[in-house]
Amino acid sequence: MVRFFRSGNVASRVFDRQLLSPRPGAAVNTSRQFYENLVPSYTIYDIDCPDYSFRKFTDDGKYLVAFSRNHQDLIVYRPIWLTYSCTEECDSHDLPPKAKKFDSFFKQLYSIPLASSNEYICKDFFLYMECHQFGLFATSTAQSNDSTATEGAIHGVPSIEKITFYLVRLEDGVILDEKAFCNDFINLAHSIGAYLYEDLLCIVSLRYQTIHILQIRDSGNLVEVRRIGAFCREDDELFLHSHVQMLVHFFHELGQWRSLT
């Protein structure tokens, strides 16, 4: 199949609009491509902005994620985009008071509580799928350095009483599923301890030296498909246990044979 290169230059797009006709039903989307050639050229200062901690935009620009100052609630906005424009240089005109308000450029979609009284939203952690349908958020309790030794845990690694991952539908803020890790330590700063590839979420437990691989289903469920740690496969523990039993039986028989000779 032969593909033709089309320049993203604004002049080329103007010529294409004059000479070419878009496919039926594609005229609006073709016109919207001109937004790619619009770049910010003016900064508004001292705007009326909500007292939230703003995290980031999704890469498609549809959602702006923010957290409350007490790190308990999740707030998501949708940009309204080009609300005000000038035909001349904006520096010589005073914008109306409404143009200096945050609500004039962003519409709040929802605000939902994620963390309980003793938990906090990890403000540096936010992952989303390529389809931008689901977003992953995390909450945790305070970190404890005086953690008691438990079976399988690495000595000297701090412990967090509870770490919870939430799968949220970005469109309406519905919490679809959650996954909790108790008395564990996962580095959530800048999403270091978790990685999302397509529909697979990998979570690294430093305290137990385990990699948890979860699949995000289309239904909005988090399903653990593999756990790589002391055992790499599901039947490794059974395999090793059976061989230990065989060795115990072998040495028992060997001891009886030597006692007879």
N, C-alpha and C positions, 0 to 999 in steps of 0.2 A: 504494500500500500504506500503510495507516494504522499508525503506530507509537505505542505507548503509553509515556509517560514513567514510569519507576519510580525512586523516590527511593532514594538510597544511605544514607539515615538508618537507624541501627540499629533504632529503634522501628518504622519502616515495614517493615523487613525481618522483624521479629518478627511483626507483624500479617499480612504476606503469607504467612509460613510457617504461621500458624494457619488462615488462611482459604482459601488457594490450594493446589492440588496441583501439584507440578512435573510436567513431561513424563516419560514412562517412560524410565528410564535417566539422568535428569538430577538426581536427588535429591542425589547426592554433590556435584556441581558447584554446586548451589544452596546447599548448606550451607557450602561453602568460601567463598562470597561474604562471609560474616561476618568473614573474616580482614581484609577491607578496612577494617573499623571498629576493628580492634585497632591501637593506636599504642604505641610504646615509652614506658614510664612509670618505668623503673628502670634504673640504670646500675651495672654491675659493674666494679670496679676491680681492678688487680693480678692480671689473669688470666695463666695460663700460655699464652703465644702463641708460635708459631714465629718464628724470626728471619728473616722474609721482608719484602720490600717489597711491600705490598699496593697494587694499582693501582685497581680499581673493580669494582662489580657490573655485570652486564648489566641492562638496564632491566626485564627480566622477573623479576629476582631469583633466577634459577636457578644462576648461576655467579659465583664470586668469583675474580678473576684476581690472581695475585701473581707476583713474580719473586724469584729468589734474590739474596742480598746481593752476590754477585759478578757479577750480571747475565748469567748464563750459562744458567740454567734457567727454564722456564715451569712454574708450579704453578697448578692450577685446583681450587677447592673447590666443593662443593655445600652450601648451608645445610640443616641438619636442622630448623631452626625450633623451635617451641614445645616445648622439652624439659622446662622446669620452670615451675610456676605455683603461685600461692598463692591461697587463698580469702579471705585478709585482707590488710591492709597489709603489703607485703614489708619495709618498713623495720623492723618489729618482729620479724622472723624472720631467723635466720642460715641462709643457703643452704648446702647440703651442699658439701663440697670439690670434688666433680665438677662442680658448676655453675660453678666459676670456671676451668674449663679450656676452651681454645679448641676442642679436639676434641669437646667435648660439644655444640657448636652448628654445627660445620662438619666435613664429611667430605671428605678429599682424594681427588679422582678420579684424578689422575695428575700426574706430574712428568716433563717431557721436556727434553732439552738442545736449545737453539736456536742458541746462539752457539758459535763455535770459540774457540780459545785467544786469538787476537788480535782477536776481535770482542766486542761487548757488545750486550745487548738495549736498545733505546730504551724506557726505562721510561715515557716520556710518550706513547707511541704505542700505541693499541689501538682498532681499529675492528671492528664486527661487523654482520652483516646483520640486517634486521628479523625474519627467521625464526629468528634466534639459532642457526643451524646452523653457520655458519662464523665464525671470528675471524681478523683480520689483525694480524700482529705484524711487527716490523722489527728487524734487527740492523745494526750498522755498525762499521767500524774507526775508528781515531782520525782526527780532522780534521787536515789539513795546510794551512798557509797559504802554503807555498813550493811551489806546484804549478807544474809545467811547462806552457807554453802548448801546447795542442793545437788541431787544426782544429775550428772551430765553437764553441770555449769562450770565455766572456766573461772578459776580463782583470780581475783583482782579486777574483774570486769564489773562495773557498777550495774545496778538493777533498777528497773522502773516497774512499779507495781502493776500498772495496766497501760497498754498501748492499743488503741483501737483505730482501725482503718475503716472509713466510710465510703461507700459507693453511692454517689449522688447523681441523679439525673439533672443535668444543667438547665434544661428547659423550664422545669417547674419546681426544682428543689426537693423532689421526693427522695428520701433515703431508701434505697433499694436493698442494700445488704451491708453487713459489717463483719469484720474479722478482728478478734481480740487476742493479744498476746500478754500473758500474765507473768510477772517476775522475770522479765526479759530485758534486753537492751538492744535497741535498733537505732542506728544513727540516722535521724530524720532531717538533720541540717542540710539544706539545699538538696534534699532527696537523695543523699548519698547511700542510705541503706535500702533503697527501693528503686526498682527499674521497671519501666513499662515498655514492652515490645508487642505491638499489635494488641492482641487480647490476653497476653500473658504478663502477669505481675510477679516479679521476683523480689522477695523480702529476705534480707540477710540478718540473721540473729547472731550478734557477736557473743552474747553470753553463752549460748549453747552451740555455737559454731555450726549453724544449720542454715541452709537455703530453702525457703519455702516458695514453691512455684504455684501460683493460683491462676486460674483461668476466669476471665470475665465473660460470662455467657450473654447472649443477646437478650435473655429474659431479665438481666440485671442481677445475676447471682455470682458470688465469689465462691469458686469451687477449687479446693486444693487438689492438684493433680500429681504433685511429686514433692517429696521432702528429701533433700540431700544433706546428710550429716554424718553421724557415725555409721549409718547404713545408706548405701546409694540406691538400692532397689528394695521393693516391698518384701521380697522373700529372703533378703540377705540375713536377717536375724534368725529366721528358721533354718536356713542353710548352715550357718555357723553353729547354731545350737545343736543340730543333729550331728555335726562332725565332732563337737565336744563330747557328746554322749557316746559316740563310737570310740573316741580315744579313751574315755574313762572305762568303757567296757573292755577295750583291748589291754590296757595296763592292769586291769583287774584280773583278766585271764592270764596275762603274763606273770603276775605275781603268784597266782595259784600254781602255775606250771613250775616255776622256780622253787616253790616250797616243796613240791613233790620230788624234784630232782636233787 
